[in-house]
Amino acid sequence: MGLLGSVRQEQGMVRKSLLVLLAVAAVGFSFLGLRDLRPHSQDLGDYLQVLFVSNGIDLSQEDFLEPVEDPYLAFAETLNLVPASAQSGDRINMREARRISEQFLAVKDRLYLDGLYGKIDMHEHYQVTGNIDLFLRALGCFGISRVVLLPTGLPPDNRFYKANWAGLMTWAKQYPDQIIPFCTIDEADPHAGELVEQYILEGAKGIKLIGGHPYYYDEPLNSQNMYKVYEMAAEHHVPVLIHGELINIPEQYDQLDQVFSDFPGVTFILAHYGVTLMGGIHLDVIAGLLGKHPNLYIDLSQGGFIRRYLSYLKEDPETIRNFVIQYQDRILFGSDVVLSIFTNDLNGLYQRIRCDIGACQEARFTCEFGAEQGLDLDREILRKLYYENPKRVLGL
């Protein structure tokens, strides 16, 4: 055999060796895959209980704002570890058990264990570049199991809201038990009423009007065009969340006063305390509307003005606390986060929500802005803000 023949023979042996190694590897991977698919020795409910208890989380039915059968399964659903359709007796395999454990351990140190699980968040925004999977994980850390998402666009005419709405409905179909979609429109659009009805038929559970914001304000809130929108809300029995500027744009007070009077059967929500924490604490202004209109609620969300809100809590916590206590049956919780490519960060989302939760629940707390002072609300009041009031507004 010549030199060339020897080389070819060696190459053939190498190829055969490689084929053998590949075959062995394939068998090994197949074996590992089959091992992953082996049934776990526990059903889902038992597995979750052991997982949580072994990590220092003991749960009872009293820890939840709504009745639950299995608190460990309900907690896993809140953390988005298992689908809402899961049952305690479901059989799981080794791969599913490992995934649940890994996802739980990734957020374990962030969990806010307050025994108020099943909260409903009434005010967050969604844009098509936002990561809702990530956001649901952040919300779950605080026991928030459902969230109202608003597909608002950019000023001055709410541009891109239609694309945001389409994207939001895709997510809502994926998470029907977690996402509560509201629709929005351009208030100056002469077809606003028709569009609202279309979106309600597509699945909107409420309406968000951002036209009262100074950057968007080009249509009086009591215009003939807006009355078509309110008529749709009345006909379809859905709430209307409004950004109204009672201090910056004083004319809106009379506009909204008229709207609330003319549509007593519609539930209205004024966002951000009616923006009455602006240039001082002016809660008496929003109190005037709350006292006159039983169909009016407010939310506590602050969005980009969270630092200003926290400064007012330090300056005069008792005035704000007494207001919340007085109107505890008419107040809703929210953060006003805008989900977009700029906020797709778990730690950033977590820290932002931490500020709002701490502001409600604690006398002193620390969030991304440092040491802060909160309202330190009683558990029964928190129950109303987080669950009973949202449930009533949404007709759940």
LOZA-754127 format. One line per 8 residues: for each residue x, y, z of C-alpha. Coordinates in nm, 3 decimals, always signed. Example, Ala and Ser with C-alpha at 12.3 -4.5 7.8 and 13.67 -1.06 7.14 Angstrom:
// residues 2
+1.230,-0.450,+0.780  +1.367,-0.106,+0.714
//
This chain:
// residues 396
+0.000,+0.000,+0.000  +0.141,+0.336,-0.095  +0.152,+0.654,+0.110  -0.168,+0.786,-0.044  -0.351,+0.464,+0.042  -0.237,+0.480,+0.403  -0.363,+0.836,+0.437  -0.702,+0.741,+0.296
-0.726,+0.445,+0.529  -0.650,+0.664,+0.830  -0.910,+0.919,+0.717  -1.168,+0.643,+0.688  -1.093,+0.522,+1.039  -1.125,+0.877,+1.173  -1.463,+0.916,+1.003  -1.583,+0.587,+1.148
-1.465,+0.691,+1.493  -1.648,+1.023,+1.463  -1.965,+0.847,+1.354  -1.942,+0.615,+1.652  -1.892,+0.910,+1.889  -2.189,+1.093,+1.737  -2.405,+0.785,+1.772  -2.304,+0.743,+2.135
-2.374,+1.112,+2.202  -2.715,+1.088,+2.035  -2.803,+0.789,+2.249  -2.684,+0.973,+2.558  -2.886,+1.285,+2.480  -3.191,+1.073,+2.401  -3.148,+0.896,+2.731  -3.121,+1.227,+2.918
-3.427,+1.355,+2.732  -3.621,+1.046,+2.831  -3.506,+1.092,+3.190  -3.643,+1.449,+3.177  -3.980,+1.313,+3.066  -4.004,+1.065,+3.351  -4.299,+1.137,+3.582  -4.212,+1.323,+3.899
-4.288,+1.136,+4.219  -4.523,+1.417,+4.335  -4.821,+1.576,+4.170  -4.809,+1.949,+4.100  -4.974,+2.066,+4.422  -4.750,+1.859,+4.649  -4.439,+1.958,+4.454  -4.520,+2.330,+4.486
-4.587,+2.302,+4.859  -4.255,+2.130,+4.922  -4.072,+2.380,+4.698  -4.215,+2.687,+4.873  -4.204,+2.557,+5.231  -3.845,+2.438,+5.190  -3.761,+2.796,+5.091  -3.930,+2.948,+5.394
-4.269,+3.033,+5.237  -4.562,+2.896,+5.437  -4.899,+2.987,+5.288  -5.262,+2.967,+5.394  -5.592,+3.055,+5.231  -5.608,+3.369,+5.448  -5.305,+3.508,+5.262  -5.515,+3.562,+4.950
-5.754,+3.845,+4.871  -5.994,+3.611,+4.694  -6.094,+3.257,+4.785  -5.846,+2.990,+4.673  -5.852,+2.613,+4.711  -5.480,+2.548,+4.710  -5.272,+2.846,+4.831  -4.948,+2.700,+4.694
-5.094,+2.655,+4.348  -5.247,+3.005,+4.362  -4.911,+3.152,+4.463  -4.739,+2.970,+4.174  -4.999,+3.112,+3.935  -4.936,+3.463,+4.069  -4.563,+3.415,+4.007  -4.647,+3.295,+3.654
-4.477,+2.961,+3.725  -4.779,+2.760,+3.611  -5.074,+2.847,+3.385  -5.403,+2.957,+3.539  -5.557,+2.634,+3.409  -5.327,+2.417,+3.623  -5.476,+2.187,+3.887  -5.320,+2.064,+4.209
-5.357,+1.703,+4.101  -5.186,+1.749,+3.764  -4.902,+1.511,+3.697  -4.569,+1.673,+3.607  -4.246,+1.534,+3.469  -3.889,+1.595,+3.580  -3.833,+1.864,+3.317  -4.139,+2.063,+3.427
-4.038,+2.035,+3.791  -3.689,+2.163,+3.713  -3.825,+2.457,+3.510  -4.062,+2.560,+3.791  -3.783,+2.539,+4.047  -3.538,+2.741,+3.836  -3.790,+3.017,+3.762  -3.892,+3.036,+4.128
-3.534,+3.054,+4.255  -3.462,+3.333,+4.006  -3.712,+3.562,+4.184  -3.719,+3.415,+4.535  -3.510,+3.690,+4.691  -3.735,+3.959,+4.540  -4.063,+3.829,+4.679  -4.268,+4.075,+4.885
-4.434,+3.838,+5.130  -4.716,+4.051,+5.272  -5.001,+3.797,+5.281  -5.202,+4.014,+5.039  -5.179,+3.799,+4.728  -5.411,+3.836,+4.432  -5.380,+4.215,+4.399  -5.528,+4.389,+4.094
-5.316,+4.664,+3.939  -5.541,+4.919,+3.767  -5.301,+5.141,+3.572  -5.008,+5.039,+3.351  -4.924,+5.121,+2.987  -4.820,+4.893,+2.702  -4.628,+4.972,+2.383  -4.545,+4.711,+2.120
-4.177,+4.691,+2.222  -4.266,+4.609,+2.584  -4.196,+4.266,+2.736  -4.510,+4.151,+2.914  -4.358,+3.818,+3.024  -4.097,+4.014,+3.216  -4.355,+4.254,+3.358  -4.579,+3.973,+3.484
-4.278,+3.827,+3.666  -4.212,+4.164,+3.832  -4.579,+4.205,+3.928  -4.592,+3.852,+4.065  -4.313,+3.934,+4.310  -4.561,+4.168,+4.481  -4.857,+3.932,+4.471  -5.019,+4.115,+4.179
-5.211,+3.858,+3.976  -5.409,+4.080,+3.736  -5.322,+4.404,+3.562  -5.505,+4.664,+3.354  -5.293,+4.750,+3.050  -5.346,+5.064,+2.843  -5.223,+5.077,+2.480  -5.164,+5.453,+2.474
-4.944,+5.610,+2.207  -4.735,+5.923,+2.170  -4.833,+6.290,+2.179  -4.990,+6.496,+2.049  -5.255,+6.269,+1.895  -5.196,+5.932,+2.067  -5.011,+5.812,+1.759  -4.933,+5.441,+1.723
-5.211,+5.348,+1.968  -5.368,+5.118,+1.708  -5.048,+4.916,+1.678  -5.021,+4.904,+2.057  -5.381,+4.783,+2.078  -5.319,+4.502,+1.829  -5.009,+4.393,+2.020  -5.186,+4.411,+2.354
-5.469,+4.189,+2.236  -5.218,+3.928,+2.123  -5.076,+3.921,+2.476  -5.426,+3.924,+2.629  -5.511,+3.606,+2.440  -5.194,+3.445,+2.574  -5.266,+3.556,+2.932  -5.645,+3.591,+2.956
-5.648,+3.549,+3.334  -5.376,+3.805,+3.404  -5.423,+4.085,+3.149  -5.724,+4.318,+3.155  -5.704,+4.520,+2.832  -5.843,+4.873,+2.807  -5.869,+5.048,+2.472  -5.781,+5.406,+2.386
-5.844,+5.651,+2.100  -5.746,+5.990,+1.966  -6.004,+6.211,+2.136  -6.019,+6.448,+1.836  -6.097,+6.165,+1.593  -6.457,+6.214,+1.470  -6.490,+5.834,+1.460  -6.375,+5.791,+1.823
-6.712,+5.658,+1.940  -6.729,+5.399,+1.661  -6.371,+5.287,+1.728  -6.438,+5.246,+2.099  -6.733,+5.023,+2.026  -6.522,+4.818,+1.785  -6.250,+4.772,+2.047  -6.502,+4.676,+2.315
-6.640,+4.408,+2.083  -6.281,+4.290,+2.028  -6.233,+4.245,+2.401  -6.163,+4.581,+2.570  -6.279,+4.579,+2.933  -6.259,+4.956,+2.971  -6.157,+5.283,+2.804  -5.849,+5.494,+2.869
-5.865,+5.863,+2.772  -5.532,+6.043,+2.776  -5.654,+6.358,+2.606  -5.665,+6.555,+2.931  -5.285,+6.536,+2.955  -5.121,+6.869,+2.861  -4.920,+6.701,+2.583  -5.237,+6.556,+2.427
-5.505,+6.810,+2.514  -5.673,+6.921,+2.191  -6.035,+6.832,+2.263  -6.252,+6.943,+2.559  -6.337,+6.646,+2.778  -6.707,+6.736,+2.751  -6.714,+6.786,+2.373  -6.986,+6.637,+2.154
-6.729,+6.398,+2.013  -6.631,+6.278,+2.360  -6.995,+6.231,+2.455  -7.016,+5.963,+2.184  -6.738,+5.779,+2.366  -6.914,+5.807,+2.702  -7.235,+5.682,+2.541  -7.050,+5.369,+2.427
-6.921,+5.320,+2.783  -7.276,+5.349,+2.915  -7.416,+5.111,+2.654  -7.151,+4.843,+2.711  -7.111,+4.895,+3.089  -6.735,+4.951,+3.089  -6.537,+5.193,+3.309  -6.357,+5.501,+3.176
-6.010,+5.592,+3.305  -5.929,+5.959,+3.240  -5.613,+6.161,+3.272  -5.754,+6.490,+3.398  -5.543,+6.789,+3.501  -5.747,+6.964,+3.769  -5.467,+7.198,+3.875  -5.264,+7.260,+3.559
-5.573,+7.299,+3.337  -5.845,+7.431,+3.573  -6.111,+7.436,+3.299  -6.111,+7.057,+3.308  -6.274,+7.061,+3.651  -6.599,+7.201,+3.513  -6.578,+6.982,+3.203  -6.546,+6.666,+3.411
-6.805,+6.782,+3.661  -7.053,+6.802,+3.373  -6.950,+6.463,+3.228  -6.984,+6.284,+3.562  -7.328,+6.438,+3.610  -7.452,+6.360,+3.259  -7.341,+5.994,+3.276  -7.427,+5.880,+3.630
-7.442,+5.515,+3.519  -7.081,+5.514,+3.395  -6.797,+5.443,+3.637  -6.520,+5.699,+3.590  -6.165,+5.686,+3.727  -5.944,+5.992,+3.749  -5.578,+5.891,+3.734  -5.302,+6.017,+3.965
-5.528,+6.168,+4.235  -5.666,+6.385,+3.953  -5.312,+6.532,+3.932  -5.386,+6.738,+4.243  -5.041,+6.678,+4.394  -4.892,+6.944,+4.171  -4.739,+7.267,+4.295  -4.848,+7.165,+4.642
-5.106,+6.931,+4.793  -5.451,+7.019,+4.655  -5.652,+6.713,+4.751  -5.949,+6.933,+4.842  -6.001,+6.986,+4.468  -6.048,+6.618,+4.386  -6.240,+6.573,+4.712  -6.498,+6.816,+4.574
-6.567,+6.589,+4.278  -6.561,+6.270,+4.485  -6.811,+6.420,+4.726  -7.047,+6.515,+4.446  -7.024,+6.212,+4.215  -7.065,+5.860,+4.357  -6.970,+5.716,+4.014  -6.616,+5.860,+4.044
-6.303,+5.674,+4.160  -5.938,+5.777,+4.157  -5.613,+5.583,+4.131  -5.287,+5.643,+4.316  -5.053,+5.587,+4.020  -4.777,+5.844,+3.974  -4.569,+5.733,+3.677  -4.287,+5.977,+3.605
-4.391,+6.194,+3.899  -4.319,+5.930,+4.163  -4.031,+6.130,+4.314  -4.253,+6.435,+4.356  -4.518,+6.216,+4.520  -4.263,+6.068,+4.760  -4.146,+6.419,+4.849  -4.506,+6.516,+4.940
-4.535,+6.203,+5.153  -4.231,+6.320,+5.347  -4.361,+6.677,+5.367  -4.717,+6.607,+5.485  -4.797,+6.236,+5.514  -5.096,+6.288,+5.742  -5.291,+6.500,+5.493  -5.249,+6.242,+5.219
-5.310,+5.950,+5.455  -5.629,+6.105,+5.595  -5.754,+6.164,+5.241  -5.696,+5.801,+5.145  -5.865,+5.680,+5.462  -6.166,+5.904,+5.400  -6.212,+5.785,+5.041  -6.088,+5.428,+5.088
-6.392,+5.285,+4.906  -6.317,+5.491,+4.593  -5.941,+5.445,+4.547  -5.747,+5.205,+4.322  -5.384,+5.096,+4.306  -5.150,+5.136,+4.008  -4.795,+5.239,+3.920  -4.830,+5.395,+3.570
-4.529,+5.213,+3.424  -4.491,+5.242,+3.046  -4.380,+4.905,+2.910  -4.146,+4.961,+2.617  -3.798,+4.876,+2.495  -3.671,+5.130,+2.748  -3.822,+4.950,+3.049  -3.754,+4.586,+2.959
-3.546,+4.522,+3.270  -3.668,+4.299,+3.553  -3.477,+4.482,+3.824  -3.591,+4.822,+3.700  -3.955,+4.712,+3.686  -3.927,+4.552,+4.029  -3.773,+4.862,+4.186  -4.036,+5.089,+4.032
-4.330,+4.885,+4.164  -4.153,+4.856,+4.500  -4.187,+5.234,+4.539  -4.566,+5.228,+4.493  -4.624,+4.923,+4.714  -4.404,+5.067,+4.988  -4.580,+5.404,+4.966  -4.911,+5.231,+5.040
-4.812,+4.972,+5.297  -4.518,+5.090,+5.502  -4.437,+5.377,+5.736  -4.071,+5.368,+5.629  -3.931,+5.186,+5.329  -3.641,+5.187,+5.086  -3.672,+5.179,+4.708  -3.458,+5.290,+4.416
-3.477,+5.654,+4.528  -3.354,+5.586,+4.881  -3.522,+5.591,+5.222  -3.885,+5.704,+5.193  -4.197,+5.756,+5.401  -4.523,+5.578,+5.324  -4.890,+5.583,+5.418  -4.874,+5.273,+5.642
-5.234,+5.182,+5.560  -5.427,+4.921,+5.758  -5.475,+4.578,+5.606  -5.849,+4.630,+5.556  -5.790,+4.951,+5.362  -5.522,+4.782,+5.152  -5.767,+4.503,+5.078  -6.006,+4.761,+4.933
-5.741,+4.938,+4.725  -5.589,+4.616,+4.591  -5.896,+4.400,+4.541  -6.245,+4.499,+4.649  -6.257,+4.838,+4.473  -6.101,+4.710,+4.145  -6.332,+4.411,+4.150  -6.634,+4.641,+4.180
-6.513,+4.881,+3.910  -6.436,+4.601,+3.664  -6.749,+4.404,+3.741  -6.552,+4.090,+3.821
//
